[in-house]
Amino acid sequence: MSEPTLPLWELVQTSHVVTRQFRELFATHGLTPTQFGVLACLRDGDDFTKAQLARAVMVTPQSMDPLIDSLLARGLVERDGPPGRGRPAGIRITEHGRSITQRASTDVAALNTATRIGIPEHQIPELVDHLKAIREALTSQRSRAPPIAR
């Protein structure tokens, strides 16, 4: 009897390797992956609430205060005033933050090249579409489906 094909388990195994590579990449810039995610969102000029930023970088809203504080302490972002629940976070990326994010983004792009990930260039858009579809389906199911029975 052959072993079943388990795409999500393969994805978990792959995610460990990818996560390690991204942690190492961002560490060279003095960032964590989550800090980079926040800076990348802010670099695009959007005015986020803390809850929106948390969703964008896939962390809990409660973890945003220490995360933002760490970016403020390093001069990577600045705050427009006191934080408030449900209001835009009033946080802007600084030129220093923009510079670090740009350098890190160049390395992120290099890590995502076809030769680096081992698949032909023309297959990357399809791979990305499949990964997004998996993430969206699992996110949607999690919010409305009961746990898997044992």
PAROGU-818799 format. One line per field, with one value per atom (N, C-alpha, C): residue number from 0; residue in one letter; atom name; x negated, y negated, z. Coordinates in nm, 2 decimals. Atoms other than C-alpha are relative to their C-alpha. Layout:
// residues N
timar	(NUM | ...)
base	(A | ...)
bavo	(CA | ...)
u	(X | ...)
v	(Y | ...)
w	(Z | ...)
***
This chain:
// residues 150
timar	(0 | 0 | 0 | 1 | 1 | 1 | 2 | 2 | 2 | 3 | 3 | 3 | 4 | 4 | 4 | 5 | 5 | 5 | 6 | 6 | 6 | 7 | 7 | 7 | 8 | 8 | 8 | 9 | 9 | 9 | 10 | 10 | 10 | 11 | 11 | 11 | 12 | 12 | 12 | 13 | 13 | 13 | 14 | 14 | 14 | 15 | 15 | 15 | 16 | 16 | 16 | 17 | 17 | 17 | 18 | 18 | 18 | 19 | 19 | 19 | 20 | 20 | 20 | 21 | 21 | 21 | 22 | 22 | 22 | 23 | 23 | 23 | 24 | 24 | 24 | 25 | 25 | 25 | 26 | 26 | 26 | 27 | 27 | 27 | 28 | 28 | 28 | 29 | 29 | 29 | 30 | 30 | 30 | 31 | 31 | 31 | 32 | 32 | 32 | 33 | 33 | 33 | 34 | 34 | 34 | 35 | 35 | 35 | 36 | 36 | 36 | 37 | 37 | 37 | 38 | 38 | 38 | 39 | 39 | 39 | 40 | 40 | 40 | 41 | 41 | 41 | 42 | 42 | 42 | 43 | 43 | 43 | 44 | 44 | 44 | 45 | 45 | 45 | 46 | 46 | 46 | 47 | 47 | 47 | 48 | 48 | 48 | 49 | 49 | 49 | 50 | 50 | 50 | 51 | 51 | 51 | 52 | 52 | 52 | 53 | 53 | 53 | 54 | 54 | 54 | 55 | 55 | 55 | 56 | 56 | 56 | 57 | 57 | 57 | 58 | 58 | 58 | 59 | 59 | 59 | 60 | 60 | 60 | 61 | 61 | 61 | 62 | 62 | 62 | 63 | 63 | 63 | 64 | 64 | 64 | 65 | 65 | 65 | 66 | 66 | 66 | 67 | 67 | 67 | 68 | 68 | 68 | 69 | 69 | 69 | 70 | 70 | 70 | 71 | 71 | 71 | 72 | 72 | 72 | 73 | 73 | 73 | 74 | 74 | 74 | 75 | 75 | 75 | 76 | 76 | 76 | 77 | 77 | 77 | 78 | 78 | 78 | 79 | 79 | 79 | 80 | 80 | 80 | 81 | 81 | 81 | 82 | 82 | 82 | 83 | 83 | 83 | 84 | 84 | 84 | 85 | 85 | 85 | 86 | 86 | 86 | 87 | 87 | 87 | 88 | 88 | 88 | 89 | 89 | 89 | 90 | 90 | 90 | 91 | 91 | 91 | 92 | 92 | 92 | 93 | 93 | 93 | 94 | 94 | 94 | 95 | 95 | 95 | 96 | 96 | 96 | 97 | 97 | 97 | 98 | 98 | 98 | 99 | 99 | 99 | 100 | 100 | 100 | 101 | 101 | 101 | 102 | 102 | 102 | 103 | 103 | 103 | 104 | 104 | 104 | 105 | 105 | 105 | 106 | 106 | 106 | 107 | 107 | 107 | 108 | 108 | 108 | 109 | 109 | 109 | 110 | 110 | 110 | 111 | 111 | 111 | 112 | 112 | 112 | 113 | 113 | 113 | 114 | 114 | 114 | 115 | 115 | 115 | 116 | 116 | 116 | 117 | 117 | 117 | 118 | 118 | 118 | 119 | 119 | 119 | 120 | 120 | 120 | 121 | 121 | 121 | 122 | 122 | 122 | 123 | 123 | 123 | 124 | 124 | 124 | 125 | 125 | 125 | 126 | 126 | 126 | 127 | 127 | 127 | 128 | 128 | 128 | 129 | 129 | 129 | 130 | 130 | 130 | 131 | 131 | 131 | 132 | 132 | 132 | 133 | 133 | 133 | 134 | 134 | 134 | 135 | 135 | 135 | 136 | 136 | 136 | 137 | 137 | 137 | 138 | 138 | 138 | 139 | 139 | 139 | 140 | 140 | 140 | 141 | 141 | 141 | 142 | 142 | 142 | 143 | 143 | 143 | 144 | 144 | 144 | 145 | 145 | 145 | 146 | 146 | 146 | 147 | 147 | 147 | 148 | 148 | 148 | 149 | 149 | 149)
base	(M | M | M | S | S | S | E | E | E | P | P | P | T | T | T | L | L | L | P | P | P | L | L | L | W | W | W | E | E | E | L | L | L | V | V | V | Q | Q | Q | T | T | T | S | S | S | H | H | H | V | V | V | V | V | V | T | T | T | R | R | R | Q | Q | Q | F | F | F | R | R | R | E | E | E | L | L | L | F | F | F | A | A | A | T | T | T | H | H | H | G | G | G | L | L | L | T | T | T | P | P | P | T | T | T | Q | Q | Q | F | F | F | G | G | G | V | V | V | L | L | L | A | A | A | C | C | C | L | L | L | R | R | R | D | D | D | G | G | G | D | D | D | D | D | D | F | F | F | T | T | T | K | K | K | A | A | A | Q | Q | Q | L | L | L | A | A | A | R | R | R | A | A | A | V | V | V | M | M | M | V | V | V | T | T | T | P | P | P | Q | Q | Q | S | S | S | M | M | M | D | D | D | P | P | P | L | L | L | I | I | I | D | D | D | S | S | S | L | L | L | L | L | L | A | A | A | R | R | R | G | G | G | L | L | L | V | V | V | E | E | E | R | R | R | D | D | D | G | G | G | P | P | P | P | P | P | G | G | G | R | R | R | G | G | G | R | R | R | P | P | P | A | A | A | G | G | G | I | I | I | R | R | R | I | I | I | T | T | T | E | E | E | H | H | H | G | G | G | R | R | R | S | S | S | I | I | I | T | T | T | Q | Q | Q | R | R | R | A | A | A | S | S | S | T | T | T | D | D | D | V | V | V | A | A | A | A | A | A | L | L | L | N | N | N | T | T | T | A | A | A | T | T | T | R | R | R | I | I | I | G | G | G | I | I | I | P | P | P | E | E | E | H | H | H | Q | Q | Q | I | I | I | P | P | P | E | E | E | L | L | L | V | V | V | D | D | D | H | H | H | L | L | L | K | K | K | A | A | A | I | I | I | R | R | R | E | E | E | A | A | A | L | L | L | T | T | T | S | S | S | Q | Q | Q | R | R | R | S | S | S | R | R | R | A | A | A | P | P | P | P | P | P | I | I | I | A | A | A | R | R | R)
bavo	(N | CA | C | N | CA | C | N | CA | C | N | CA | C | N | CA | C | N | CA | C | N | CA | C | N | CA | C | N | CA | C | N | CA | C | N | CA | C | N | CA | C | N | CA | C | N | CA | C | N | CA | C | N | CA | C | N | CA | C | N | CA | C | N | CA | C | N | CA | C | N | CA | C | N | CA | C | N | CA | C | N | CA | C | N | CA | C | N | CA | C | N | CA | C | N | CA | C | N | CA | C | N | CA | C | N | CA | C | N | CA | C | N | CA | C | N | CA | C | N | CA | C | N | CA | C | N | CA | C | N | CA | C | N | CA | C | N | CA | C | N | CA | C | N | CA | C | N | CA | C | N | CA | C | N | CA | C | N | CA | C | N | CA | C | N | CA | C | N | CA | C | N | CA | C | N | CA | C | N | CA | C | N | CA | C | N | CA | C | N | CA | C | N | CA | C | N | CA | C | N | CA | C | N | CA | C | N | CA | C | N | CA | C | N | CA | C | N | CA | C | N | CA | C | N | CA | C | N | CA | C | N | CA | C | N | CA | C | N | CA | C | N | CA | C | N | CA | C | N | CA | C | N | CA | C | N | CA | C | N | CA | C | N | CA | C | N | CA | C | N | CA | C | N | CA | C | N | CA | C | N | CA | C | N | CA | C | N | CA | C | N | CA | C | N | CA | C | N | CA | C | N | CA | C | N | CA | C | N | CA | C | N | CA | C | N | CA | C | N | CA | C | N | CA | C | N | CA | C | N | CA | C | N | CA | C | N | CA | C | N | CA | C | N | CA | C | N | CA | C | N | CA | C | N | CA | C | N | CA | C | N | CA | C | N | CA | C | N | CA | C | N | CA | C | N | CA | C | N | CA | C | N | CA | C | N | CA | C | N | CA | C | N | CA | C | N | CA | C | N | CA | C | N | CA | C | N | CA | C | N | CA | C | N | CA | C | N | CA | C | N | CA | C | N | CA | C | N | CA | C | N | CA | C | N | CA | C | N | CA | C | N | CA | C | N | CA | C | N | CA | C | N | CA | C | N | CA | C | N | CA | C | N | CA | C | N | CA | C | N | CA | C | N | CA | C | N | CA | C | N | CA | C | N | CA | C | N | CA | C | N | CA | C | N | CA | C | N | CA | C | N | CA | C | N | CA | C | N | CA | C | N | CA | C | N | CA | C | N | CA | C | N | CA | C)
u	(-0.08 | 0.00 | -0.09 | 0.08 | -0.14 | 0.04 | -0.02 | -0.17 | 0.09 | -0.09 | 0.10 | -0.09 | 0.06 | 0.00 | 0.06 | -0.05 | 0.02 | -0.06 | 0.05 | -0.02 | -0.02 | 0.02 | 0.03 | -0.11 | 0.12 | -0.23 | -0.12 | 0.12 | -0.47 | -0.02 | 0.00 | -0.38 | -0.06 | 0.05 | -0.46 | -0.15 | 0.14 | -0.80 | -0.07 | 0.06 | -0.88 | 0.00 | 0.00 | -0.77 | -0.11 | 0.11 | -1.03 | -0.13 | 0.12 | -1.31 | 0.01 | -0.02 | -1.16 | -0.01 | 0.00 | -1.10 | -0.15 | 0.14 | -1.46 | -0.08 | 0.08 | -1.60 | 0.05 | -0.04 | -1.38 | -0.05 | 0.06 | -1.48 | -0.14 | 0.14 | -1.84 | -0.02 | 0.00 | -1.78 | 0.03 | -0.04 | -1.60 | -0.10 | 0.09 | -1.85 | -0.12 | 0.11 | -2.12 | 0.03 | -0.05 | -1.91 | 0.04 | -0.04 | -1.84 | 0.15 | -0.14 | -1.48 | 0.05 | -0.07 | -1.24 | 0.10 | -0.10 | -1.00 | 0.12 | -0.12 | -0.71 | -0.03 | 0.04 | -0.89 | -0.01 | 0.01 | -0.97 | 0.14 | -0.14 | -0.60 | 0.07 | -0.06 | -0.49 | -0.06 | 0.07 | -0.75 | 0.04 | -0.04 | -0.65 | 0.14 | -0.13 | -0.29 | 0.00 | 0.00 | -0.37 | -0.07 | 0.07 | -0.61 | 0.09 | -0.09 | -0.32 | 0.10 | -0.07 | -0.17 | 0.15 | -0.13 | 0.15 | 0.01 | -0.02 | 0.30 | 0.08 | -0.05 | 0.36 | 0.04 | -0.01 | 0.52 | -0.09 | 0.09 | 0.32 | 0.06 | -0.07 | 0.58 | -0.02 | 0.03 | 0.54 | -0.14 | 0.15 | 0.16 | -0.02 | 0.02 | 0.19 | 0.05 | -0.05 | 0.41 | -0.09 | 0.08 | 0.18 | -0.13 | 0.12 | -0.12 | 0.02 | -0.05 | 0.08 | -0.05 | 0.03 | 0.02 | 0.12 | -0.11 | 0.25 | 0.00 | 0.00 | 0.36 | -0.08 | 0.07 | 0.22 | -0.15 | 0.14 | -0.13 | -0.05 | 0.04 | -0.13 | -0.07 | 0.07 | -0.22 | -0.15 | 0.14 | -0.55 | -0.08 | 0.06 | -0.62 | -0.02 | 0.01 | -0.55 | -0.10 | 0.10 | -0.75 | -0.14 | 0.13 | -1.05 | -0.04 | 0.03 | -1.03 | -0.02 | 0.02 | -0.99 | -0.13 | 0.13 | -1.29 | -0.12 | 0.11 | -1.51 | 0.01 | -0.02 | -1.38 | 0.04 | -0.04 | -1.23 | 0.14 | -0.13 | -0.88 | 0.01 | -0.04 | -0.73 | 0.15 | -0.14 | -0.40 | 0.05 | -0.06 | -0.17 | 0.07 | -0.06 | -0.03 | 0.03 | -0.03 | 0.11 | 0.08 | -0.07 | 0.24 | 0.15 | -0.14 | 0.62 | 0.07 | -0.07 | 0.84 | 0.09 | -0.09 | 1.01 | -0.03 | 0.03 | 0.84 | -0.13 | 0.13 | 0.56 | -0.12 | 0.11 | 0.24 | -0.09 | 0.08 | 0.08 | -0.15 | 0.14 | -0.24 | -0.05 | 0.06 | -0.46 | -0.14 | 0.14 | -0.78 | -0.09 | 0.10 | -1.09 | -0.08 | 0.10 | -1.35 | -0.10 | 0.09 | -1.58 | 0.08 | -0.08 | -1.30 | 0.02 | -0.02 | -1.23 | -0.13 | 0.12 | -1.60 | -0.03 | 0.02 | -1.63 | 0.09 | -0.10 | -1.31 | -0.03 | 0.04 | -1.43 | -0.12 | 0.11 | -1.76 | 0.05 | -0.06 | -1.57 | 0.08 | -0.09 | -1.32 | -0.08 | 0.08 | -1.60 | -0.05 | 0.04 | -1.72 | 0.12 | -0.12 | -1.36 | 0.03 | -0.02 | -1.33 | -0.10 | 0.11 | -1.66 | 0.04 | -0.04 | -1.53 | 0.11 | -0.12 | -1.22 | -0.02 | 0.02 | -1.39 | 0.02 | -0.02 | -1.32 | -0.12 | 0.11 | -1.67 | -0.02 | 0.01 | -1.67 | 0.10 | -0.10 | -1.35 | 0.02 | 0.01 | -1.41 | 0.11 | -0.10 | -1.12 | -0.01 | 0.01 | -1.09 | 0.07 | -0.06 | -1.01 | 0.15 | -0.14 | -0.69 | 0.10 | -0.09 | -0.55 | 0.02 | -0.01 | -0.59 | 0.14 | -0.13 | -0.26 | 0.10 | -0.09 | -0.07 | -0.02 | 0.03 | -0.25 | 0.06 | -0.05 | -0.16 | 0.15 | -0.15 | 0.20 | 0.05 | -0.04 | 0.22 | -0.02 | 0.02 | 0.06 | 0.10 | -0.11 | 0.30 | 0.13 | -0.12 | 0.59 | 0.01 | 0.01 | 0.48 | 0.02 | 0.00 | 0.43 | 0.15 | -0.13 | 0.77 | 0.10 | -0.10 | 0.96 | -0.02 | 0.02 | 0.80 | 0.05 | -0.04 | 0.86 | 0.15 | -0.14 | 1.22 | 0.06 | -0.05 | 1.28 | -0.02 | 0.03 | 1.12 | 0.11 | -0.10 | 1.37 | 0.14 | -0.14 | 1.68 | 0.01 | -0.01 | 1.60 | -0.04 | 0.04 | 1.59 | -0.13 | 0.13 | 1.26 | 0.01 | 0.00 | 1.16 | 0.02 | -0.03 | 1.30 | -0.11 | 0.10 | 1.06 | 0.05)
v	(0.12 | 0.00 | -0.12 | 0.12 | -0.34 | -0.10 | 0.11 | -0.63 | -0.11 | 0.11 | -0.90 | -0.13 | 0.13 | -1.23 | -0.10 | 0.09 | -1.49 | -0.14 | 0.13 | -1.84 | -0.10 | 0.09 | -2.03 | 0.04 | -0.04 | -1.82 | -0.04 | 0.04 | -1.89 | -0.15 | 0.15 | -2.26 | -0.03 | 0.02 | -2.24 | 0.02 | -0.03 | -2.08 | -0.11 | 0.10 | -2.34 | -0.13 | 0.12 | -2.62 | -0.01 | 0.01 | -2.53 | -0.05 | 0.04 | -2.57 | -0.15 | 0.14 | -2.89 | -0.10 | 0.09 | -3.04 | -0.02 | 0.01 | -2.97 | -0.09 | 0.09 | -3.14 | -0.14 | 0.13 | -3.44 | -0.06 | 0.05 | -3.47 | -0.05 | 0.03 | -3.46 | -0.13 | 0.11 | -3.71 | -0.13 | 0.12 | -3.96 | -0.04 | 0.02 | -3.92 | -0.08 | 0.08 | -4.06 | -0.15 | 0.14 | -4.38 | -0.04 | 0.04 | -4.38 | 0.01 | 0.00 | -4.29 | 0.15 | -0.13 | -4.00 | 0.00 | -0.01 | -3.88 | -0.09 | 0.08 | -4.05 | -0.15 | 0.14 | -4.38 | -0.04 | 0.03 | -4.37 | -0.02 | 0.01 | -4.30 | -0.13 | 0.12 | -4.60 | -0.12 | 0.11 | -4.83 | 0.00 | -0.01 | -4.70 | -0.06 | 0.05 | -4.78 | -0.16 | 0.14 | -5.13 | -0.07 | 0.06 | -5.19 | -0.03 | 0.02 | -5.16 | -0.12 | 0.12 | -5.47 | 0.02 | -0.02 | -5.31 | -0.04 | 0.04 | -5.44 | 0.11 | -0.12 | -5.13 | -0.02 | -0.01 | -5.07 | 0.11 | -0.11 | -4.84 | 0.14 | -0.13 | -4.56 | 0.03 | -0.03 | -4.60 | 0.04 | -0.04 | -4.59 | 0.14 | -0.14 | -4.28 | 0.10 | -0.09 | -4.11 | 0.01 | 0.01 | -4.22 | 0.09 | -0.07 | -4.06 | 0.13 | -0.12 | -3.77 | 0.03 | -0.01 | -3.83 | -0.04 | 0.04 | -3.89 | -0.15 | 0.14 | -4.25 | -0.04 | 0.03 | -4.22 | -0.01 | 0.00 | -4.16 | -0.13 | 0.12 | -4.49 | -0.11 | 0.11 | -4.73 | 0.03 | -0.02 | -4.56 | -0.01 | 0.01 | -4.53 | -0.14 | 0.14 | -4.89 | -0.07 | 0.06 | -4.99 | 0.03 | -0.04 | -4.80 | -0.08 | 0.07 | -4.98 | -0.15 | 0.14 | -5.32 | -0.02 | 0.01 | -5.26 | 0.00 | 0.00 | -5.19 | -0.11 | 0.11 | -5.50 | 0.04 | -0.05 | -5.29 | -0.05 | 0.06 | -5.44 | -0.11 | 0.10 | -5.74 | -0.01 | 0.01 | -5.80 | -0.14 | 0.13 | -6.09 | -0.05 | 0.03 | -6.09 | 0.12 | -0.12 | -5.86 | 0.10 | -0.10 | -5.53 | 0.00 | -0.01 | -5.47 | 0.12 | -0.12 | -5.17 | -0.04 | 0.02 | -5.15 | -0.12 | 0.11 | -5.46 | 0.04 | -0.02 | -5.47 | -0.01 | -0.01 | -5.38 | -0.12 | 0.12 | -5.71 | 0.03 | -0.04 | -5.54 | -0.01 | 0.02 | -5.64 | 0.06 | -0.05 | -5.48 | -0.12 | 0.11 | -5.70 | 0.02 | -0.02 | -5.75 | 0.11 | -0.11 | -5.52 | 0.14 | -0.12 | -5.26 | 0.04 | -0.02 | -5.31 | 0.06 | -0.04 | -5.26 | 0.15 | -0.14 | -4.93 | 0.09 | -0.08 | -4.80 | 0.02 | -0.01 | -4.88 | 0.10 | -0.09 | -4.69 | 0.14 | -0.13 | -4.40 | 0.05 | -0.03 | -4.40 | 0.06 | -0.04 | -4.36 | 0.15 | -0.13 | -4.05 | 0.10 | -0.08 | -3.92 | 0.04 | -0.03 | -3.94 | 0.10 | -0.10 | -3.75 | 0.14 | -0.13 | -3.48 | 0.07 | -0.05 | -3.44 | 0.03 | -0.03 | -3.39 | 0.15 | -0.14 | -3.08 | 0.09 | -0.08 | -2.96 | 0.03 | -0.02 | -3.00 | 0.10 | -0.09 | -2.81 | 0.13 | -0.12 | -2.55 | 0.04 | -0.03 | -2.58 | -0.10 | 0.09 | -2.73 | -0.13 | 0.14 | -3.11 | 0.00 | 0.01 | -3.05 | 0.08 | -0.07 | -2.82 | -0.08 | 0.07 | -3.08 | -0.06 | 0.06 | -3.27 | 0.11 | -0.10 | -2.94 | 0.05 | -0.04 | -2.83 | -0.10 | 0.10 | -3.16 | 0.00 | -0.01 | -3.13 | 0.12 | -0.12 | -2.78 | -0.02 | 0.03 | -2.89 | -0.10 | 0.09 | -3.18 | 0.07 | -0.07 | -2.96 | 0.09 | -0.09 | -2.71 | -0.09 | 0.08 | -2.99 | -0.05 | 0.06 | -3.15 | 0.11 | -0.11 | -2.81 | 0.04 | -0.04 | -2.71 | -0.11 | 0.11 | -3.05 | -0.01 | 0.00 | -3.05 | 0.12 | -0.12 | -2.69 | -0.01 | 0.01 | -2.77 | -0.09 | 0.09 | -3.05 | 0.06 | -0.05 | -2.84 | 0.15 | -0.15 | -2.47 | 0.05 | -0.06 | -2.25 | 0.07 | -0.07 | -2.08 | 0.13 | -0.13 | -1.77 | 0.11 | -0.11 | -1.46 | 0.10 | -0.11 | -1.20 | 0.13)
w	(0.00 | 0.00 | 0.00 | 0.01 | -0.09 | 0.10 | -0.09 | 0.14 | -0.06 | 0.06 | 0.11 | -0.03 | 0.03 | -0.04 | 0.09 | -0.10 | 0.23 | -0.03 | 0.04 | 0.08 | 0.12 | -0.11 | 0.40 | 0.09 | -0.08 | 0.59 | -0.08 | 0.08 | 0.30 | 0.02 | -0.02 | 0.34 | 0.14 | -0.14 | 0.72 | -0.01 | 0.00 | 0.65 | -0.08 | 0.08 | 0.38 | 0.08 | -0.07 | 0.61 | 0.11 | -0.10 | 0.87 | -0.07 | 0.08 | 0.61 | -0.04 | 0.04 | 0.48 | 0.11 | -0.12 | 0.82 | 0.05 | -0.04 | 0.92 | -0.09 | 0.09 | 0.61 | 0.01 | -0.02 | 0.66 | 0.13 | -0.13 | 1.03 | -0.02 | 0.02 | 0.92 | -0.08 | 0.09 | 0.64 | 0.08 | -0.07 | 0.86 | 0.12 | -0.11 | 1.15 | -0.05 | 0.05 | 0.92 | -0.01 | 0.01 | 0.90 | 0.14 | -0.14 | 1.28 | 0.02 | 0.00 | 1.22 | 0.03 | 0.00 | 1.30 | -0.12 | 0.11 | 1.03 | 0.02 | -0.04 | 1.21 | -0.01 | 0.01 | 1.24 | -0.15 | 0.14 | 0.87 | -0.06 | 0.05 | 0.80 | 0.03 | -0.05 | 1.00 | -0.08 | 0.08 | 0.83 | -0.14 | 0.14 | 0.49 | -0.02 | 0.00 | 0.56 | 0.01 | -0.02 | 0.68 | -0.11 | 0.11 | 0.39 | -0.11 | 0.11 | 0.15 | 0.03 | -0.02 | 0.32 | 0.06 | -0.06 | 0.46 | 0.14 | -0.14 | 0.78 | 0.07 | -0.06 | 0.99 | 0.14 | -0.14 | 1.32 | 0.05 | -0.05 | 1.55 | -0.04 | 0.04 | 1.48 | -0.14 | 0.14 | 1.11 | -0.03 | 0.02 | 1.13 | 0.05 | -0.06 | 1.35 | -0.10 | 0.10 | 1.09 | -0.12 | 0.11 | 0.81 | 0.02 | -0.02 | 0.97 | 0.08 | -0.06 | 1.12 | 0.14 | -0.14 | 1.49 | 0.08 | -0.08 | 1.78 | 0.03 | -0.03 | 1.85 | 0.13 | -0.13 | 2.20 | -0.01 | 0.01 | 2.07 | -0.08 | 0.08 | 1.87 | 0.09 | -0.08 | 2.16 | 0.02 | -0.02 | 2.24 | -0.14 | 0.13 | 1.87 | -0.05 | 0.04 | 1.80 | 0.09 | -0.09 | 2.11 | -0.05 | 0.05 | 1.97 | -0.12 | 0.12 | 1.64 | 0.04 | -0.05 | 1.82 | 0.06 | -0.07 | 2.04 | -0.10 | 0.10 | 1.73 | -0.10 | 0.09 | 1.55 | -0.14 | 0.13 | 1.27 | -0.03 | 0.02 | 1.32 | 0.10 | -0.09 | 1.49 | 0.02 | -0.03 | 1.66 | 0.00 | 0.01 | 1.60 | 0.13 | -0.13 | 1.95 | 0.08 | -0.08 | 2.21 | -0.07 | 0.06 | 2.10 | 0.05 | -0.04 | 2.11 | -0.06 | 0.05 | 2.07 | -0.12 | 0.12 | 1.72 | -0.08 | 0.08 | 1.59 | -0.08 | 0.07 | 1.33 | 0.10 | -0.09 | 1.51 | 0.01 | 0.00 | 1.42 | 0.00 | 0.01 | 1.34 | -0.15 | 0.14 | 1.04 | 0.00 | 0.02 | 0.91 | -0.01 | 0.01 | 0.95 | -0.12 | 0.11 | 0.68 | 0.03 | -0.04 | 0.88 | -0.02 | 0.02 | 0.88 | -0.14 | 0.15 | 0.51 | -0.06 | 0.05 | 0.44 | 0.03 | -0.04 | 0.64 | -0.08 | 0.06 | 0.49 | -0.15 | 0.15 | 0.13 | -0.01 | 0.01 | 0.19 | 0.03 | -0.03 | 0.35 | -0.12 | 0.11 | 0.06 | -0.12 | 0.11 | -0.19 | 0.03 | -0.04 | 0.00 | 0.00 | 0.00 | 0.03 | -0.15 | 0.14 | -0.35 | -0.05 | 0.04 | -0.40 | 0.06 | -0.05 | -0.17 | -0.07 | 0.07 | -0.38 | -0.15 | 0.14 | -0.72 | -0.03 | 0.04 | -0.92 | 0.02 | -0.02 | -0.90 | 0.14 | -0.14 | -0.53 | 0.06 | -0.05 | -0.47 | -0.08 | 0.07 | -0.73 | -0.09 | 0.10 | -0.97 | -0.11 | 0.11 | -1.31 | 0.02 | -0.01 | -1.33 | -0.04 | 0.04 | -1.52 | 0.09 | -0.10 | -1.24 | 0.13 | -0.12 | -0.97 | 0.02 | -0.02 | -1.03 | 0.04 | -0.03 | -1.02 | 0.15 | -0.13 | -0.70 | 0.10 | -0.09 | -0.53 | 0.00 | 0.00 | -0.64 | 0.08 | -0.08 | -0.49 | 0.15 | -0.14 | -0.16 | 0.06 | -0.05 | -0.13 | 0.02 | -0.01 | -0.20 | 0.12 | -0.12 | 0.07 | 0.12 | -0.12 | 0.32 | 0.02 | -0.01 | 0.24 | 0.04 | -0.03 | 0.25 | 0.15 | -0.14 | 0.58 | 0.10 | -0.08 | 0.73 | 0.01 | 0.01 | 0.62 | 0.08 | -0.07 | 0.75 | 0.15 | -0.14 | 1.08 | 0.07 | -0.07 | 1.15 | 0.00 | 0.00 | 1.07 | 0.02 | -0.01 | 1.10 | 0.14 | -0.12 | 1.40 | -0.01 | 0.01 | 1.49 | -0.07 | 0.06 | 1.30 | 0.11 | -0.09 | 1.48 | 0.00 | 0.00 | 1.60 | 0.00)
***
